[in-house]
Amino acid sequence: MHNDRLRARHRARSVWPDRALRLVSVAAAVLVWQLLTAADVRLWLRFDTLPTVTEVVMAFGRRLATDVYYLDLAQSLIRILTGFVIATVLGVASGIALGRSRLVAGVFGPLTELARPVPAIAVVPIAILLFPDDEAGMVFITGLAAYFPIMVSTRHAVRALPTLWEDSVRTLGGNRWDVLVRVVFPGALPGIFGGLSVGLGVAWICLISAEMISGRLGVGYRTWQAYTLVDYPGVFVGILTIGVLGFGTSAAIERLGRRVTRWLPRGEGNTR
């Protein structure tokens, strides 16, 4: 017990230098941005056309005081979470099936490999034709973007599992369901969460693009609207909002993954 407490204190102390370094790097980037834009620096890049940090902060404050900002946040979060949950269920299930079954891999494997290189945002015209409303189409695009990273990571993780684990369960009298529940799914969890993290990032990219093209609400739509109105501080408000949303959701997935896979051996550098 005493050793565990000492180890926990050591980890807590070792985390603070990393956090301080991250804060310093962000503050330095903001400072450079302010200096370049306030001084109207115009070298190869035209910083004189960009808003200063002060202008962006003031625009952010005005946007936070409106109900539309929170409506856009809610709309984008509903779209991303709906599509991501659907992609997670389908991606994990199909990835396990493709990794475990030669029949499924033979029938559906070539189809997935043909569809995987196609960017989800390129399917926007098809989604507009296929679905009766824009909301369903954007959820479809978001789910499609997240599906392939999740499916591929799950499939690779399943195929990489040692056969000794399955043989041990079968030797003890376990059936196919026992193998899936006790070996395949738990053993593939690290790879699954890796795919979830990548899939969520790709889903955000495609959702924002879809909102810019065919949305009526959402962070992407509002960012593009600010650009068309020549409201460049508003554009940066949208960009920063997208960054915070993406960072927050990805951090939540990674934190959940660490909790679910606590049984995995980790070094000191991986426990932070």
QUIGIQUI-V30571 format. One record per pair of residues at least 6 apart in sequence whose C-alpha atoms are under 8 Angstrom apart, sorted by the first residue. I is the first residue (numbers start at 1). J is the second residue. D is the distance in whole Angstrom. If there is no record, write none. Layout:
# QUIGIQUI-V30571
i=I j=J d=D
i=I j=J d=D
This chain:
# QUIGIQUI-V30571
i=11 j=268 d=8
i=11 j=271 d=8
i=11 j=272 d=7
i=15 j=272 d=6
i=30 j=53 d=7
i=33 j=52 d=7
i=33 j=53 d=7
i=34 j=52 d=5
i=34 j=53 d=5
i=34 j=54 d=8
i=36 j=47 d=6
i=36 j=48 d=8
i=37 j=47 d=5
i=37 j=48 d=5
i=37 j=49 d=8
i=37 j=50 d=6
i=37 j=51 d=7
i=37 j=52 d=5
i=38 j=48 d=8
i=38 j=52 d=6
i=39 j=48 d=8
i=40 j=47 d=6
i=40 j=48 d=4
i=40 j=49 d=8
i=41 j=47 d=5
i=41 j=48 d=6
i=42 j=48 d=6
i=50 j=232 d=7
i=51 j=232 d=7
i=51 j=233 d=6
i=55 j=233 d=6
i=56 j=233 d=5
i=56 j=234 d=7
i=56 j=236 d=7
i=56 j=237 d=6
i=59 j=233 d=6
i=59 j=234 d=6
i=59 j=237 d=7
i=60 j=234 d=8
i=60 j=237 d=6
i=63 j=69 d=6
i=64 j=70 d=8
i=71 j=217 d=8
i=71 j=218 d=7
i=72 j=217 d=6
i=72 j=218 d=4
i=72 j=219 d=5
i=72 j=222 d=8
i=73 j=218 d=6
i=73 j=219 d=6
i=74 j=218 d=8
i=75 j=217 d=7
i=75 j=218 d=5
i=76 j=207 d=8
i=76 j=217 d=8
i=76 j=218 d=5
i=76 j=219 d=6
i=79 j=135 d=8
i=79 j=138 d=7
i=79 j=139 d=5
i=79 j=142 d=8
i=79 j=207 d=8
i=80 j=139 d=7
i=80 j=142 d=6
i=80 j=143 d=8
i=80 j=203 d=7
i=80 j=204 d=7
i=80 j=207 d=7
i=82 j=139 d=7
i=82 j=143 d=8
i=83 j=139 d=5
i=83 j=140 d=6
i=83 j=141 d=8
i=83 j=142 d=5
i=83 j=143 d=4
i=83 j=144 d=8
i=83 j=146 d=8
i=84 j=142 d=7
i=84 j=143 d=5
i=84 j=146 d=6
i=84 j=147 d=8
i=84 j=200 d=7
i=84 j=203 d=7
i=85 j=143 d=8
i=86 j=143 d=6
i=87 j=143 d=5
i=87 j=144 d=7
i=87 j=146 d=6
i=87 j=147 d=5
i=87 j=150 d=8
i=88 j=146 d=8
i=88 j=147 d=7
i=88 j=150 d=7
i=88 j=196 d=7
i=90 j=147 d=7
i=90 j=151 d=8
i=91 j=147 d=5
i=91 j=148 d=7
i=91 j=150 d=5
i=91 j=151 d=4
i=91 j=152 d=8
i=91 j=154 d=8
i=92 j=150 d=7
i=92 j=151 d=6
i=92 j=154 d=6
i=92 j=192 d=7
i=93 j=151 d=8
i=94 j=151 d=6
i=95 j=150 d=8
i=95 j=151 d=5
i=95 j=152 d=6
i=95 j=153 d=8
i=95 j=154 d=5
i=95 j=155 d=4
i=95 j=158 d=8
i=96 j=154 d=6
i=96 j=155 d=6
i=96 j=158 d=6
i=96 j=184 d=8
i=97 j=104 d=6
i=97 j=105 d=8
i=97 j=155 d=8
i=98 j=104 d=6
i=98 j=105 d=5
i=98 j=108 d=8
i=98 j=109 d=7
i=98 j=155 d=6
i=99 j=105 d=7
i=99 j=154 d=8
i=99 j=155 d=5
i=99 j=156 d=7
i=99 j=158 d=6
i=99 j=159 d=5
i=100 j=158 d=7
i=100 j=159 d=7
i=116 j=148 d=6
i=119 j=145 d=7
i=120 j=141 d=6
i=120 j=142 d=8
i=120 j=144 d=6
i=120 j=145 d=5
i=120 j=206 d=7
i=121 j=141 d=7
i=121 j=206 d=6
i=121 j=209 d=7
i=121 j=210 d=7
i=123 j=141 d=7
i=124 j=137 d=8
i=124 j=138 d=8
i=124 j=141 d=7
i=124 j=210 d=7
i=127 j=137 d=5
i=127 j=138 d=8
i=127 j=140 d=7
i=127 j=141 d=7
i=128 j=134 d=7
i=128 j=137 d=6
i=130 j=137 d=8
i=131 j=137 d=6
i=134 j=214 d=7
i=134 j=215 d=7
i=135 j=215 d=8
i=138 j=207 d=7
i=138 j=210 d=6
i=138 j=211 d=8
i=139 j=207 d=8
i=141 j=206 d=7
i=141 j=207 d=7
i=141 j=210 d=8
i=142 j=203 d=5
i=142 j=204 d=7
i=142 j=206 d=6
i=142 j=207 d=5
i=143 j=203 d=7
i=144 j=203 d=8
i=145 j=199 d=7
i=145 j=202 d=6
i=145 j=203 d=5
i=145 j=206 d=7
i=146 j=196 d=8
i=146 j=198 d=8
i=146 j=199 d=4
i=146 j=200 d=6
i=146 j=201 d=8
i=146 j=202 d=6
i=146 j=203 d=5
i=147 j=199 d=7
i=148 j=199 d=7
i=149 j=195 d=5
i=149 j=196 d=7
i=149 j=198 d=6
i=149 j=199 d=5
i=150 j=192 d=6
i=150 j=194 d=8
i=150 j=195 d=4
i=150 j=196 d=6
i=150 j=198 d=8
i=150 j=199 d=6
i=151 j=195 d=7
i=152 j=195 d=7
i=153 j=191 d=6
i=153 j=192 d=6
i=153 j=194 d=7
i=153 j=195 d=5
i=154 j=188 d=7
i=154 j=191 d=6
i=154 j=192 d=5
i=154 j=195 d=7
i=156 j=191 d=8
i=157 j=187 d=8
i=157 j=188 d=5
i=157 j=189 d=8
i=157 j=190 d=8
i=157 j=191 d=5
i=157 j=192 d=7
i=158 j=184 d=6
i=158 j=185 d=8
i=158 j=187 d=8
i=158 j=188 d=6
i=161 j=184 d=7
i=161 j=187 d=7
i=161 j=188 d=7
i=165 j=183 d=7
i=166 j=179 d=6
i=166 j=183 d=7
i=169 j=175 d=8
i=169 j=178 d=7
i=169 j=179 d=6
i=169 j=183 d=8
i=170 j=179 d=8
i=189 j=261 d=7
i=190 j=257 d=7
i=190 j=261 d=7
i=193 j=253 d=7
i=193 j=254 d=7
i=193 j=257 d=6
i=196 j=253 d=7
i=197 j=250 d=6
i=197 j=253 d=6
i=197 j=254 d=7
i=200 j=249 d=8
i=200 j=250 d=7
i=201 j=246 d=7
i=201 j=250 d=7
i=204 j=246 d=7
i=207 j=220 d=8
i=208 j=219 d=7
i=208 j=220 d=4
i=208 j=221 d=7
i=209 j=220 d=7
i=210 j=220 d=8
i=211 j=217 d=7
i=211 j=218 d=6
i=211 j=219 d=8
i=211 j=220 d=5
i=211 j=221 d=5
i=212 j=220 d=5
i=212 j=221 d=5
i=212 j=222 d=8
i=212 j=223 d=8
i=212 j=224 d=6
i=213 j=221 d=8
i=215 j=221 d=6
i=219 j=238 d=6
i=219 j=241 d=8
i=219 j=242 d=7
i=220 j=238 d=7
i=222 j=238 d=7
i=223 j=234 d=7
i=223 j=235 d=5
i=223 j=236 d=8
i=223 j=237 d=8
i=223 j=238 d=5
i=223 j=239 d=7
i=224 j=235 d=7
i=226 j=232 d=7
i=226 j=234 d=6
i=226 j=235 d=6
i=227 j=234 d=8
i=227 j=235 d=6
